[in-house]
Amino acid sequence: PAARDADAVARLRAAGAVVVGRTNMTEFAFSGVGINPHYGTPGNPADPARIPGGSSSSAGVSVAAGHVPLALGTDTGGSVRIPAALCGIVGFKPTQRRVPLRGALPLSWSLDSIGPLARTVECCAIADAVPAGEAEWEPPPVGLAGLRFAVPQAVVLDGMEEPVARAFDAACRRLSEAGARIVEIPMAELAEIGPANAKGGLPAAEAAHWHRALLAEKGDLYDPRVRVRIERGHGMSAIDHIEVTQRRADLIARADRTTADYDALLMPTVPLLAPRIDAFAEDAEFTRLNLLLLRNCALFNFLDRCAVSLPMQRAGELPSGLMLVGAAGADRRLLSIAAAVEPVVGPGA
């Protein structure tokens, strides 16, 4: 049992937050699905037969179902934004260095971040400032007219399910009608991130390091689908880790130059609607769907960006998320923009 709160939780308590409890999640935060064979998988509030998304699965469910106004999650490759998108709420991933990670169980210390899930951008902004050690604030009004949004054409639009593509096209159209300028850009850097992580990437290498003693002692108790992903890191050398780190630095610098003229990037948070839980019965299908769920979000953890997922489905449709990605360190600017986008693209628009 933990002897003390993580810093992010301690700061929320000190600000007056009442911590109701801990929510269920993917074991060791290592998937975007939300399935947990030990303690059960929470059903999606929109359809309990479907996954909630992960890894912060019940964090998303608890907010979407109205049990709490706010939940915290960790986001290494989308674990805040994926459940937010699939459950129909708002999820914010801050620039990593803003919120201290002390006391949070690590997955990848190079990529981990801690962010809020809530019903509105305003709630996320308030809840983000406190763990970051900043003064509480509410996003000031920002006009959409004249804002420049870029839609990358590499990777993030591949394989979209028709309902997600329809919702994304409608969201872009409504933003354009509100005066925003939407520009398609190649952003070829995104296509290089997958090959850079082909041997397992930073999460596998760094998770293997943290888990090495526990795996040796209690490896038979792990979820096999989590264990196999951690053990990919055993095949990575120090040279491999250094290579990924150096390629990451190069891609961050190049992507920053490519997107410097835009206020934010736009794309679907997840390219598919929440699959049914029974779709994950076979390991091969689990792997395929997990990669799709994580894909778009994980690209921007790798690029050290802040990002927010907003609901973009129409009333009566299964939830889907619109992701806005900002520059590293531009968290407040991104939240202000998201607050302006929210009423234009949301279910009530």
C-alpha positions in Angstrom: 0.0 0.0 0.0 1.1 3.5 -0.7 2.6 5.4 2.2 1.7 8.8 0.8 -0.2 10.5 -2.0 1.4 11.1 -5.4 2.3 14.8 -5.7 -0.5 15.4 -8.2 -3.1 14.0 -5.8 -1.6 15.8 -2.7 -1.9 19.1 -4.5 -5.5 18.4 -5.4 -6.3 17.5 -1.8 -4.6 20.7 -0.6 -6.8 22.7 -2.9 -9.9 21.2 -1.4 -10.6 18.2 -3.7 -12.3 15.2 -2.1 -10.8 12.0 -3.3 -13.6 9.4 -3.5 -11.4 6.5 -4.4 -9.3 4.7 -7.0 -10.7 3.5 -10.3 -10.1 0.3 -12.2 -7.7 0.4 -15.1 -5.5 -1.6 -17.4 -2.8 -3.4 -15.5 0.3 -1.2 -15.2 -1.3 1.2 -17.7 0.0 -0.8 -20.6 -2.7 -0.7 -23.2 -5.3 1.6 -24.8 -8.2 -0.9 -24.4 -9.2 -0.9 -20.7 -9.5 -4.7 -20.3 -8.4 -6.0 -16.9 -8.6 -9.8 -16.4 -8.0 -9.5 -12.6 -10.6 -7.0 -11.5 -12.9 -6.9 -14.5 -13.5 -4.5 -17.4 -15.8 -1.6 -17.0 -18.4 -1.3 -19.7 -18.7 1.9 -21.7 -21.5 4.1 -20.4 -22.7 4.6 -24.0 -23.0 0.8 -24.5 -21.8 -1.5 -21.7 -20.9 -4.2 -24.2 -18.2 -2.0 -25.6 -14.7 -1.2 -24.1 -14.2 2.1 -22.3 -10.7 2.7 -23.7 -7.6 2.7 -21.6 -5.5 2.7 -19.8 -7.5 5.0 -17.5 -10.7 3.1 -18.2 -12.8 3.6 -15.1 -11.5 7.2 -14.8 -13.4 7.9 -18.1 -16.4 5.8 -17.1 -16.8 7.4 -13.7 -16.9 10.9 -15.2 -19.1 10.0 -18.2 -21.6 8.2 -15.9 -21.8 11.2 -13.6 -20.3 9.6 -10.5 -17.6 12.3 -10.2 -16.9 15.6 -11.9 -13.2 14.9 -12.3 -10.7 12.0 -12.6 -7.0 11.8 -13.0 -5.2 9.5 -15.4 -1.7 9.0 -16.7 -1.0 9.4 -20.4 2.0 7.7 -21.9 0.5 7.0 -25.3 -3.1 8.2 -25.0 -4.4 6.8 -21.7 -6.3 10.0 -20.8 -7.5 10.9 -24.2 -8.6 7.5 -25.4 -11.1 6.8 -22.7 -12.2 10.4 -22.9 -12.9 10.0 -26.6 -14.6 6.7 -26.4 -16.7 7.7 -23.3 -17.7 11.1 -24.7 -16.0 13.5 -22.3 -13.0 15.8 -22.3 -9.4 14.6 -21.6 -6.3 16.7 -21.4 -2.7 15.6 -21.7 -0.4 18.3 -20.5 3.2 19.0 -21.7 5.0 16.3 -19.7 7.3 18.5 -17.6 4.4 20.6 -16.2 3.0 18.0 -13.7 5.3 16.2 -11.3 5.3 12.4 -11.7 6.6 11.6 -8.2 4.4 8.9 -6.6 2.9 7.8 -9.9 3.9 4.2 -10.9 5.9 4.7 -14.1 5.4 3.1 -17.4 7.9 5.2 -19.4 9.5 8.0 -17.6 10.4 9.6 -21.0 6.7 9.8 -22.0 4.5 9.6 -18.9 2.3 12.6 -18.1 -0.6 13.1 -15.7 -3.8 14.8 -16.8 -7.5 15.3 -16.0 -10.7 13.8 -17.4 -13.8 15.9 -17.0 -17.1 16.9 -18.6 -15.8 20.3 -19.9 -12.7 22.0 -21.0 -13.1 24.6 -18.2 -13.1 21.8 -15.6 -10.0 20.2 -17.2 -8.2 23.6 -17.1 -9.0 24.2 -13.4 -8.0 20.6 -12.6 -4.8 20.8 -14.6 -3.5 24.0 -13.0 -3.5 22.6 -9.5 -1.3 19.5 -10.0 1.0 21.7 -12.1 1.4 24.0 -9.1 -0.1 26.9 -10.9 -2.8 29.4 -9.9 -6.3 28.3 -10.6 -7.7 29.8 -13.8 -10.4 29.5 -16.4 -9.7 29.7 -20.1 -10.2 33.3 -21.3 -12.5 33.8 -24.4 -10.8 33.2 -27.7 -12.4 34.0 -31.1 -12.3 31.2 -33.7 -12.2 33.6 -36.6 -8.7 33.6 -38.1 -7.3 30.7 -36.1 -5.2 28.4 -38.2 -5.7 24.7 -37.7 -3.6 22.1 -39.6 -4.9 18.6 -40.4 -1.9 16.3 -40.9 -2.4 13.9 -43.8 0.2 11.3 -42.8 -0.9 8.4 -40.6 -3.6 10.0 -38.4 -6.4 9.7 -41.0 -5.6 6.2 -42.1 -8.2 3.5 -41.5 -10.9 5.7 -40.1 -14.2 4.0 -39.5 -17.0 5.7 -41.5 -18.8 7.2 -38.4 -15.6 8.7 -37.2 -14.7 10.1 -40.6 -18.2 11.6 -40.9 -18.0 13.2 -37.4 -14.5 14.6 -38.1 -15.5 16.1 -41.5 -18.6 17.7 -39.9 -16.5 19.1 -37.0 -14.0 20.6 -39.5 -16.8 22.1 -41.5 -18.4 23.7 -38.5 -15.1 25.2 -37.4 -14.6 26.5 -40.9 -18.1 28.1 -40.9 -17.2 29.7 -37.6 -14.3 31.5 -39.2 -11.3 29.2 -38.5 -8.9 28.4 -41.3 -8.3 24.7 -41.8 -5.3 23.7 -43.8 -4.2 20.2 -44.9 -0.4 19.6 -44.4 1.7 16.5 -45.2 3.6 16.3 -41.8 5.7 13.5 -43.1 7.5 13.3 -39.7 4.5 11.3 -38.3 5.3 8.4 -40.7 8.8 8.1 -39.3 7.7 7.6 -35.7 6.5 4.0 -36.1 9.7 2.8 -37.7 11.7 4.6 -34.9 9.9 2.5 -32.3 9.9 -0.8 -34.3 11.9 -2.7 -31.6 9.4 -1.7 -28.8 10.4 1.9 -28.3 10.8 3.8 -25.0 7.8 2.2 -23.2 9.0 -1.3 -23.7 12.6 -0.6 -22.7 11.8 1.6 -19.7 9.0 -0.7 -18.5 11.3 -3.7 -18.7 13.8 -1.9 -16.5 11.2 -1.0 -13.9 9.5 -4.5 -13.9 12.6 -6.7 -14.0 12.6 -7.7 -10.4 8.9 -8.0 -10.1 8.7 -10.1 -13.3 11.3 -12.4 -12.0 9.4 -12.9 -8.7 5.8 -12.8 -9.8 5.7 -12.9 -13.6 3.1 -15.7 -13.6 0.6 -13.2 -12.0 0.8 -10.7 -14.8 -1.9 -10.2 -17.4 -0.1 -12.2 -20.2 -1.0 -9.5 -22.8 0.7 -6.9 -20.6 3.7 -9.1 -19.8 4.5 -9.9 -23.4 4.6 -6.1 -24.2 6.9 -5.4 -21.3 9.2 -8.3 -22.2 9.7 -6.8 -25.7 12.1 -4.5 -23.9 14.3 -7.3 -22.9 15.4 -7.6 -26.5 16.4 -3.9 -26.7 20.0 -2.9 -26.0 21.3 0.4 -24.6 22.3 1.3 -28.1 18.6 0.8 -29.2 17.4 3.0 -26.4 19.9 5.8 -27.3 18.9 5.5 -31.0 15.2 6.0 -30.2 16.0 8.9 -28.0 18.2 10.6 -30.6 15.7 10.0 -33.4 13.0 11.4 -31.1 14.9 14.6 -30.5 15.4 15.1 -34.3 11.7 14.4 -35.0 10.6 16.9 -32.3 12.7 19.6 -33.8 11.5 19.0 -37.3 7.9 18.7 -36.4 8.1 21.9 -34.4 9.3 23.7 -37.5 6.6 22.1 -39.7 3.8 23.2 -37.4 5.1 26.6 -36.2 2.6 28.6 -38.2 -0.5 26.9 -36.9 -2.5 27.5 -33.7 -3.2 23.8 -33.3 -3.4 20.5 -35.2 -6.7 18.7 -35.7 -7.4 15.0 -36.1 -9.6 12.2 -34.7 -8.4 11.2 -31.2 -9.1 7.5 -32.1 -9.8 6.4 -35.7 -12.6 4.0 -34.6 -15.6 3.8 -32.3 -15.3 1.8 -29.1 -15.2 -1.9 -30.2 -17.2 -4.5 -28.4 -15.4 -6.2 -25.5 -15.8 -9.6 -27.1 -13.9 -8.4 -30.2 -10.7 -8.8 -28.1 -11.0 -12.5 -27.4 -8.2 -13.5 -29.7 -4.6 -12.2 -29.0 -4.0 -11.2 -32.6 -7.2 -9.0 -32.7 -6.3 -7.5 -29.3 -2.9 -6.5 -30.7 -4.4 -5.0 -33.9 -7.1 -3.0 -32.2 -4.8 -1.9 -29.4 -2.4 -0.4 -31.9 -5.2 1.4 -33.7 -6.6 2.8 -30.4 -3.2 4.1 -29.4 -1.9 5.3 -32.7 -2.9 8.9 -33.0 -2.4 9.8 -29.4 1.0 8.1 -29.0 2.4 10.1 -31.9 2.2 13.3 -29.9 3.5 11.8 -26.7 6.6 11.0 -28.7 6.7 14.5 -30.0 6.3 16.0 -26.5 3.2 17.9 -27.2 0.1 18.9 -25.2 -3.2 17.7 -26.5 -6.9 17.6 -25.6 -9.8 15.3 -26.8 -13.2 16.8 -27.2 -16.5 15.0 -27.9 -17.5 15.5 -31.6 -20.3 13.0 -32.1 -23.9 14.1 -32.8 -26.6 13.5 -30.1 -27.6 9.8 -30.2 -24.4 8.6 -31.8 -21.6 6.5 -30.1 -18.9 8.8 -28.8 -15.9 9.9 -30.9 -13.2 12.4 -30.1 -11.7 15.4 -31.8 -8.1 15.9 -30.8 -6.4 19.3 -30.7 -2.6 19.3 -30.4 -0.6 22.3 -29.3 3.0 23.1 -29.1 5.1 21.9 -26.1 4.5 24.4 -23.2 1.5 26.0 -24.9 -0.9 24.3 -22.6 -3.0 27.3 -21.5 -3.2 28.5 -25.1 -4.4 25.1 -26.2 -7.0 24.9 -23.5 -8.3 28.4 -24.4 -8.6 27.4 -28.0 -10.3 24.1 -27.0 -12.8 26.0 -24.9 -13.8 28.0 -28.1 -13.9 24.8 -30.2 -16.0 22.8 -27.7 -19.4 24.4 -28.2 -19.0 24.4 -32.0 -18.2 20.7 -32.4 -19.9 19.1 -29.4 -23.1 17.0 -29.3 -25.2 20.1 -28.5 -23.9 22.2 -31.4 
